[in-house]
């Protein structure tokens, strides 16, 4: 195993280039935190040692088979389970499924490879407040 294969820290790669701290790096880290919370996985888990990262794993599943990457405890607690099978998230899914998909979307916007393309914290807060309002309605 090569050192480059390990993703030891959930920080954006630009921190390693020049050591400069930026809010865009913080946004990236927040996106990783959201994915860790929803999937129950860490970027350092064995399944991510090869070429696949936590971010890529979730991105490939979004939005069609998102329930396959969510933490099984979360899936069960949120009633994604239908007759023992995990129900796929789709446009006609229930409100909770849509909320989870929206949170994943925010996380993916935080994880854009190019820092300038990442959502800023003000918009993250606005999106999360909008998602919370969906739950209250």
Protein Blocks (a to p, Z undefined) as FASTA:
>chain_A
ZZklpcfbacdfklmmnopacfklmmmmmmmmmmmmmnopafkbmklmmmbcfklmmmmm
pcklmmmmgcfklmmmnopagghiacdddfklcfklmmmmmmmmmmmmmmgfblklpccf
klmmmmmmmmmmmmmZZ
